[in-house]
Structure formats: C-alpha cells, structure tokens
Amino acid sequence: MRKISVIIPTRQRGDLLRQCLLSLRQQTFADFETVLVSNDAGQCARQLAHEFGCGLLEFAENLGFAAAVNRGVAVTGSEYVAVLNDDVELEKSWLEQTAAFLDARPDTSFCCGKILQANGTLVDNAGDALSLAGSAWRIGHGRSDSPAFDVTRPVFAVSGTALLVRRIAWGRLEGFDEDFFAYLEDMDFSLRAFQAGERGYYLPEAVCHHHGGATLGGPESGPVFRLLTRNQLLLLVRHYRWPLWLRLWPRIAWAQWLWFLMALRKKRLGSYGRGVIQFLGALPRALAKRRRAPQGDWRALLAWLKESEREIYTDITAPDRTRQDTFWKMYFGLFAPPKAPERESGLGECVKTTSAHPSASLRTGPQRLKPPL
C-alpha cells in the first residue's frame, strides 16, 4: 500500500491535467499512487490515465468536485490523501515536504502549501479564512510573493486546490459534504475540522502553481457565481447557531447585500437568482444535517471567526497590496475590526509556540482603509 493517494477530479481540461500529471511524475517523493476521477471527462481522461499509469474512476455525469474526491478516497487505503485540482502544477518537493511535515507532527491533521498563480509571481492562496459574516477569502490572493509568506503557521482553513490530509482525520470528518457540489466545500470541511478539534498548517516550502477556473470558468463566470451564492448561504445555515445569528446578523445582512450589489455590477443577477433558488431547495436537507451534527461550542467558533476576520483585514489592508477588493473595502468600511494588540507585528515573523490555533501566528497591524469606491 502506498503512503499517499493523490486524488484528482477532472472534467474538460486535458491539457492542464497533463501538466499536473507531469509535475507528479517529477516528484522527489515516490511512495504514492494517483487516481483520476472523471466527471464525464471522456476519452481524454482514459488516455492520460493509461499514459501516466494512474487509477481511473469514470462517471457518466458531472458529480461535482466534492463527490468526485470522496469517491476517489473511498477506493484507496493510504495513510495520507492528497487532493488536487487538475489545473495545479506541483513543484518537485511538494509531496515530500507535506508528508514529512505530517510525519513530524502527529497532532496535525492536514496541511497546505503556498499556492502561486500561474505566472509564478503573485500569490493565489496561503491558507483560507472566513469573516464573521460567513464570507470566505484566500489569504494573500493577488499579492506579490514575498518573505511574508515564507513562515510555517497554523491556518484557519485550507483550500481544496492542493492539500494533504491524514486519512484517519478525513474519515472522522466524513470527507467533503457533497451537497456543496463545488466551491466552499473546503471551507465547510475546515469548519467541521475546527469544531472537531482537528488542526492544520500552512507550509510555505510546499509550492504549487494554480491556473484557476479550468472547469467552470473564472470566479466571475455564471456557474461559479451561482455556486458561490448558494454555498455561502449553506455555510451560514450549517454552521451558525442561533446565538451567532443574533450577534452577527447585521454583518451577515451587510455582506449579503454587498454580494447582491456585486451581482448587479457584474451583470450576474440571473446566476445570483438561480443560486438563491437552489439554496432554498437545499435548505431542508441543510437544516436536517445541522440538527444531526454535534452541538459545538458557539463561543469557541465566535472567537475563531473573530481571529479569522482579523486575518482577512490584515491581508486586505497590507501595505504591499496594489489593488483592494471592492467587496472587502465596503465590508470593512462598516465593520472594521478593533485595533490589534501591540504585541502583534508582522505576518512574516514566526512565533515559537505549541498552540495549533491560527491566532498563535503574528500578523501585521491593521492599516487604515481607503474610502470605498
């Protein structure tokens, strides 16, 4: 049995999948297997599976990213599971670095690496975070790669773009929730992980490159906007108990209003409306899952969300950010977090601690936002 099973859902970009598989062939770590999960990808997936010696699961329809990953994990039995998008290219030591990290830290359930955009100069993701309003953000997205992103630190959440997770932790969490189909299934996973006591780390030495939007288009495409509209509402229903709603409803309402305005500005009202309708259709099932889920400590989740939102604010207002996201400028224009304690200094500084909570890492102090557009 191999130590790592690499699971790659794929649908329609055989050219990018080939580059992903070539990057796996060049890994310095050899004790792994690769399973392609074809969401109606057809002959291309068969040809590449044969060429690269991969396992192949084929489905006649698009099951979605979450379900495809779960099916791939179910047919393997390795100690670790690596989840990859098919438009990712790993640098040569990615598997070696992530596996060695989890080997050395038995108390850590998963880790992610530094995800760069395809150009190799801008950061795509250095760990995910969630605001108090339930809006997700990719830390570092759009900023130039710099020493600020070269520190190993705990993360609030991980991206399904490229992550390594212990199979035993994956099993305890029951994998991705397939109701999310695609997008934010990794944030749902991270929230469940936090509430179950599972912790993860960001490992900057493990670098990969992400093309982005290979299957459904970029973040502003109609299908992606629809899924994000639907799934951010599902996140709120699944994880925000009534005490959180009572405390956070103004932020939630403001964020949802801004999202609607974004749909209006980007001419995505149709996608927005379909997302809301699909959410309403999924609502009874989401409520049933919430009732069955263990009753976590909402105060602990609130503290987690406060630290996570501060991480977003620090990233959004970083001095080296050349372009600010309009959504976050408007959101923090009304709900800026309180001033950070003076002991916090720089994202690029390391904290010597045994804590597995992301608040153990130091971050830059907040900067004053420019007036919203």
LINLIN-V101231 format. One record per pair of residues at least 4 apart in sequence whose C-alpha atoms are under 7 Angstrom apart, sorted by the first residue. I is the first residue (numbers start at 1). J is the second residue. Records with the same first field share a line. If there is no record, write none. Layout:
I=J, J
This chain:
1=78
2=31, 32, 33, 78
3=31, 32, 78, 79, 80
4=31, 32, 33, 78, 79, 80, 81, 82
5=32, 33, 34, 76, 78, 80, 81, 82
6=33, 34, 35, 81, 82, 83
7=34, 35, 36, 69, 72, 73, 82, 83, 84
8=35, 36, 37, 83, 84, 85, 86
9=36, 37, 38, 39, 65, 68, 69, 85, 86
10=36, 37, 38, 39, 41, 86
11=38, 39, 40, 41, 215
12=41, 215
13=17, 214, 215
14=18, 44
15=19
16=20, 86, 87
17=21, 86, 87
18=22, 48
19=23, 89
20=24, 86, 87, 88, 89
21=25
22=26
23=27, 89, 90, 91, 92
24=90
26=92
27=92, 93, 95
28=92, 93, 96
29=95, 96
34=54, 55
35=54, 55, 56, 72
36=54, 55, 56, 57
37=56, 57, 58, 68, 72
38=45, 57, 58, 59
39=58, 59, 60, 61, 62, 63
40=58, 59, 60, 61, 62
41=45
42=46
43=47
44=48
45=49
46=50
47=51
48=52
49=53, 54, 55, 56
50=54
63=67, 68
64=68, 181, 182
65=69, 181, 182
66=70, 176, 177, 178, 181, 182, 185
67=71, 178, 181
68=72
69=73
70=74, 175, 176
71=75
72=76
79=166, 167
80=164, 165, 166, 167
81=164, 165, 166, 167
82=163, 164, 165
83=160, 162, 163, 164
84=88, 160, 161, 162, 163
85=161, 162
87=210, 211, 212, 214
88=208, 209, 210, 211
89=208, 209, 210
90=94, 207, 208, 209
91=207, 208
93=97, 206
94=98, 206, 207
95=99
96=100
97=101, 205, 206
98=102, 111, 164, 206
99=103
100=104
101=105
102=106, 108
108=199, 200
109=165, 166, 169, 198, 199, 200
110=164, 165, 166, 199, 200, 201
111=163, 164, 165, 200, 201, 202, 203
112=158, 162, 163, 164, 201, 202, 203
113=126, 202, 203, 204, 205, 206, 207
114=125, 126, 203, 204, 206, 207, 208
115=123, 124, 125, 126, 207, 208, 209, 210
116=120, 121, 122, 123, 124, 125, 208, 209, 210
117=122, 123, 124, 209, 210, 211
118=209, 210, 211
120=209
121=144, 145
122=142, 143, 144, 145
123=140, 141, 142, 143, 144, 145
124=140, 141, 142
125=138, 139, 140, 141
126=138, 139, 140, 202
127=138, 139, 155, 157, 158, 159, 202
128=137, 138, 139, 156, 157, 158, 159
129=136, 137, 138, 139, 156, 157, 308, 312
130=134, 135, 136, 137, 305, 308, 309
131=135, 136, 305, 308, 309
132=248, 305, 306, 309
133=248, 251, 252, 255
134=232, 236, 252
135=232
137=312
139=312, 315
140=315
143=321
145=149
147=348
148=347, 348
149=204, 348
150=204, 348
151=204, 348, 350
152=202, 203, 204
153=201, 202, 361
154=200, 201, 202, 356, 357, 358
155=200, 201, 202, 358
156=308, 358
157=187, 190
158=186, 190
159=163, 186
160=186
165=170
166=170
167=171
168=172
169=173
170=174, 175
171=175
173=192, 193
176=185, 189
177=185
180=184, 185, 231
183=227, 228
184=188, 231
185=189
186=190
187=191
188=192, 235
189=193
190=194
191=195
192=196
193=197, 198, 199
194=198, 199
195=296
199=356
212=218
213=217, 218, 219
216=223, 224
217=221
219=224, 225
220=224, 225
221=225
222=226, 268, 271
223=227, 271
224=228
225=229, 271, 272
226=230, 271, 272, 274, 275
227=231, 275
228=232
229=233, 272, 275, 276
230=234, 275, 276, 278, 279
231=235
232=236
233=237, 279
234=238, 279, 286
235=239
236=240
237=286, 287
238=286, 287, 290
240=244, 245
241=245, 298
242=246
243=247
244=248
245=249
248=252
249=253
250=254
251=255
252=256
253=257
254=258
255=259, 331
256=260
257=261
258=262, 327
259=263
260=264
261=265
262=266
263=267, 268, 269, 272
264=268, 269
268=272
269=273
270=274
271=275
272=276
273=277
274=278
275=279
276=280
277=281
278=282
279=283
282=286
283=287
284=288
285=289
286=290
287=291
288=292
289=293
297=301
298=302
299=303
300=304
301=305
302=306
303=307
304=308
305=309
306=310
307=311, 359
308=312
309=313
310=314, 337
311=315
312=316
313=317, 366
314=318, 364, 365, 366
316=324
317=366, 367, 369
318=367
324=329
325=329
326=330, 373
327=331
328=332
329=333, 369, 372
330=334, 372
331=335
332=336
333=372
339=366
340=344, 365, 366
344=362, 363, 364, 365
345=362, 363, 364, 365
346=362, 363, 364
347=362, 363, 364
349=362
350=361, 362
351=360, 361, 362
353=360
355=360
